[in-house]
């Protein structure tokens, strides 16, 4: 799902968020049950520590991950690490097990932004490229099976559908007309894709537009850092559980 926040767009899939809230409701119901039934103190402490440990994992793995598109680039929030990739450094956005952002770090990215046709990375930058996977935008096994199925053959007497490439390359009779007339077709194409793949296409298109802007330069480097709150949300309850069990 996508949620605009001012000049930012936040991308994540709905099932992990739903799973998070279902788990929170389950954990709260269990804690309330302990309080009402008057469970033995040691039992209540151990089970509560287990619930808090799983809640920390659910927060880190389900609620926290997201991808944020903002004017400066893409911020990829993974369970325990945050990555920020400026638009000038992004070479492509595609899908594997997850949506992947391919980028050229450091001097390679600067050379990509300064040289060559807009949106076309140089061989040197391609050789030096790296990729970061977006935990929030995963490709499920069911989605892979659906994408791998061959397209159904059109029935006799019906016009054959246009290939995907024609959706993006059909010329128009006058400047600007093709851009306007193909928008509904592009929207239909994106709607036909699995959610994560549609987001990858959108982000790749956005990155291409940004790279094509004249005078684009790599103002900030690609950064990656550990995020301590989710680490603490997992490690501290585990320590509390060990103390409760061993005490």
C-alpha positions as CSV (number, residue, x, y, z in Angstrom):
1,X,0.0,0.0,0.0
2,X,1.1,3.6,-0.6
3,X,0.6,6.5,1.7
4,X,1.6,10.0,0.6
5,X,3.2,12.1,3.4
6,X,3.7,15.6,2.2
7,X,6.3,15.5,-0.5
8,X,7.1,11.8,0.4
9,X,5.5,8.5,-0.7
10,X,5.7,5.5,1.6
11,X,5.4,2.1,0.1
12,X,4.8,-1.2,2.0
13,X,2.6,-4.3,1.5
14,X,-0.6,-4.6,3.5
15,X,-0.4,-8.3,4.8
16,X,2.6,-7.7,7.2
17,X,0.8,-4.6,8.7
18,X,-2.4,-6.6,9.2
19,X,-0.4,-9.5,10.7
20,X,1.2,-7.0,13.2
21,X,-2.2,-5.7,14.4
22,X,-3.6,-9.2,14.7
23,X,-0.6,-10.2,16.8
24,X,-0.9,-7.1,19.0
25,X,-4.6,-7.9,19.6
26,X,-3.7,-11.5,20.5
27,X,-0.9,-10.5,22.9
28,X,-3.1,-7.9,24.7
29,X,-5.9,-10.4,25.0
30,X,-3.5,-12.9,26.6
31,X,-2.0,-10.4,29.1
32,X,-5.6,-9.3,30.0
33,X,-6.5,-13.0,30.6
34,X,-3.5,-13.5,32.9
35,X,-4.6,-10.5,34.9
36,X,-8.2,-11.6,35.1
37,X,-7.6,-15.2,35.9
38,X,-4.9,-14.6,38.4
39,X,-2.2,-16.9,36.9
40,X,0.8,-17.8,39.0
41,X,3.4,-15.0,39.0
42,X,6.3,-17.0,37.5
43,X,4.1,-18.5,34.7
44,X,2.7,-15.0,33.9
45,X,6.2,-13.5,33.8
46,X,7.6,-16.2,31.5
47,X,4.7,-16.1,29.1
48,X,4.6,-12.3,29.1
49,X,8.4,-12.3,28.2
50,X,7.7,-14.7,25.3
51,X,4.9,-12.5,24.1
52,X,7.0,-9.3,24.3
53,X,9.9,-11.1,22.5
54,X,7.6,-12.1,19.6
55,X,6.1,-8.6,19.6
56,X,9.6,-7.2,19.1
57,X,10.3,-9.5,16.2
58,X,6.9,-8.7,14.7
59,X,7.6,-5.0,14.9
60,X,11.1,-5.4,13.3
61,X,10.0,-7.8,10.6
62,X,6.4,-6.7,9.8
63,X,5.6,-3.1,11.0
64,X,8.9,-1.3,10.6
65,X,10.0,-2.1,7.0
66,X,9.0,0.4,4.3
67,X,10.4,2.2,1.3
68,X,10.2,6.0,1.3
69,X,10.4,8.0,-2.0
70,X,11.4,11.6,-1.2
71,X,13.0,14.5,-3.1
72,X,16.5,13.4,-2.1
73,X,16.2,9.8,-3.1
74,X,14.9,6.4,-1.8
75,X,15.1,5.5,1.9
76,X,14.9,1.7,2.4
77,X,13.9,0.8,5.9
78,X,14.7,-2.8,6.5
79,X,14.3,-4.7,9.8
80,X,17.6,-3.7,11.4
81,X,19.3,-1.4,8.8
82,X,18.3,1.8,7.0
83,X,19.7,2.6,3.5
84,X,19.4,6.0,1.7
85,X,20.1,6.0,-2.0
86,X,20.1,9.4,-3.9
87,X,18.3,9.4,-7.2
88,X,21.5,10.2,-9.0
89,X,23.0,6.9,-7.8
90,X,20.1,4.7,-8.7
91,X,20.7,2.6,-11.9
92,X,17.5,0.5,-11.9
93,X,14.8,-0.9,-9.7
94,X,13.7,-4.5,-10.4
95,X,12.4,-7.6,-8.6
96,X,13.9,-10.9,-7.4
97,X,12.9,-12.4,-4.1
98,X,12.3,-8.7,-3.1
99,X,12.2,-5.4,-4.9
100,X,15.9,-4.5,-5.5
101,X,17.4,-1.1,-5.9
102,X,20.6,-1.2,-8.0
103,X,22.9,1.7,-7.5
104,X,26.5,2.9,-8.2
105,X,28.3,3.9,-5.0
106,X,30.7,6.8,-4.6
107,X,32.6,8.0,-7.6
108,X,30.9,5.6,-10.0
109,X,27.5,7.3,-9.2
110,X,29.0,10.7,-9.7
111,X,30.3,9.7,-13.1
112,X,27.0,8.2,-14.0
113,X,25.2,11.4,-13.2
114,X,27.8,13.6,-15.0
115,X,28.5,11.6,-18.2
116,X,26.6,9.7,-20.9
117,X,23.0,10.0,-22.1
118,X,20.4,10.7,-19.4
119,X,19.3,7.5,-17.6
120,X,21.9,5.3,-19.2
121,X,24.6,4.2,-16.8
122,X,28.2,3.9,-18.1
123,X,29.9,0.4,-18.3
124,X,32.2,1.5,-15.5
125,X,29.3,2.3,-13.2
126,X,27.5,-0.8,-14.1
127,X,30.5,-2.9,-13.2
128,X,30.7,-1.2,-9.8
129,X,27.0,-1.4,-9.1
130,X,25.5,-2.8,-5.9
131,X,22.0,-3.7,-4.9
132,X,19.9,-3.4,-1.7
133,X,16.8,-5.5,-1.2
134,X,13.6,-3.9,0.1
135,X,12.3,-6.2,2.9
136,X,8.9,-4.5,2.9
137,X,8.3,-5.3,-0.8
138,X,8.6,-9.1,-1.1
139,X,7.5,-11.3,-4.0
140,X,5.5,-14.2,-2.6
141,X,5.6,-17.8,-3.9
142,X,2.0,-17.4,-5.1
143,X,2.9,-14.3,-7.1
144,X,5.9,-16.0,-8.7
145,X,3.7,-18.9,-9.8
146,X,1.1,-16.6,-11.2
147,X,3.7,-14.5,-13.1
148,X,5.3,-17.7,-14.5
149,X,2.0,-18.9,-16.0
150,X,1.8,-18.5,-19.8
151,X,-0.5,-15.7,-21.0
152,X,-3.9,-17.1,-22.1
153,X,-4.4,-17.3,-25.9
154,X,-7.0,-14.9,-27.3
155,X,-10.2,-16.5,-28.5
156,X,-10.9,-16.6,-32.2
157,X,-12.5,-13.4,-33.5
158,X,-11.1,-11.2,-30.7
159,X,-8.3,-8.7,-31.4
160,X,-4.9,-9.7,-29.9
161,X,-3.8,-7.6,-27.0
162,X,-1.0,-5.2,-27.6
163,X,2.4,-6.2,-26.2
164,X,3.6,-4.5,-23.0
165,X,6.3,-2.6,-24.9
166,X,3.7,-0.9,-27.1
167,X,2.0,0.5,-24.1
168,X,5.1,2.7,-23.4
169,X,6.2,3.3,-27.0
170,X,3.1,4.0,-29.1
171,X,3.6,7.4,-30.8
172,X,0.9,10.0,-31.0
173,X,-0.1,12.3,-33.8
174,X,1.2,15.4,-32.1
175,X,3.7,16.3,-29.4
176,X,2.3,15.5,-26.0
177,X,-0.7,13.5,-27.3
178,X,1.0,10.1,-26.9
179,X,1.9,10.9,-23.3
180,X,-1.7,11.7,-22.5
181,X,-3.3,8.9,-24.4
182,X,-1.2,6.1,-23.0
183,X,-1.7,7.0,-19.4
184,X,-4.9,4.9,-19.0
185,X,-3.0,1.9,-20.7
186,X,-0.1,2.4,-18.3
187,X,-2.5,2.5,-15.4
188,X,-4.1,-0.8,-16.6
189,X,-0.7,-2.4,-17.0
190,X,0.4,-1.4,-13.5
191,X,-3.0,-2.6,-12.1
192,X,-2.4,-6.0,-13.8
193,X,1.0,-6.5,-12.0
194,X,1.4,-7.9,-8.5
195,X,1.7,-5.1,-5.9
196,X,5.5,-5.3,-5.4
197,X,6.2,-5.5,-9.1
198,X,4.0,-2.5,-9.8
199,X,5.8,-0.5,-7.1
200,X,9.2,-1.5,-8.6
201,X,8.0,-0.2,-12.0
202,X,6.9,3.1,-10.5
203,X,10.1,3.6,-8.6
204,X,12.2,2.7,-11.6
205,X,10.2,5.2,-13.8
206,X,10.6,7.8,-11.1
207,X,14.4,7.2,-10.9
208,X,14.6,7.5,-14.6
209,X,12.9,10.9,-14.6
210,X,15.1,12.1,-11.8
211,X,18.3,11.0,-13.6
212,X,17.1,12.7,-16.8
213,X,16.8,16.1,-15.1
214,X,19.5,18.5,-16.4
215,X,22.2,19.3,-13.9
216,X,21.5,16.4,-11.6
217,X,24.6,15.7,-9.4
218,X,25.3,13.3,-6.6
219,X,25.0,15.7,-3.6
220,X,25.0,13.1,-0.9
221,X,26.6,9.6,-0.8
222,X,24.7,6.3,-0.5
223,X,24.4,5.6,3.3
224,X,23.6,2.5,5.3
225,X,23.4,2.3,9.1
226,X,22.2,0.1,11.8
227,X,18.9,1.1,13.5
228,X,19.2,0.4,17.3
229,X,15.5,0.7,18.3
230,X,14.4,-2.5,16.5
231,X,17.5,-4.3,17.7
232,X,16.7,-3.3,21.3
233,X,13.1,-4.4,20.8
234,X,14.3,-7.9,20.0
235,X,17.4,-8.3,22.2
236,X,16.1,-6.8,25.5
237,X,13.0,-9.1,25.6
238,X,15.2,-12.1,24.8
239,X,17.5,-11.2,27.7
240,X,14.5,-10.7,30.0
241,X,13.1,-14.1,28.9
242,X,16.4,-15.8,29.7
243,X,16.5,-14.2,33.1
244,X,12.9,-15.2,33.8
245,X,13.6,-18.8,32.8
246,X,16.9,-19.2,34.6
247,X,15.9,-17.4,37.8
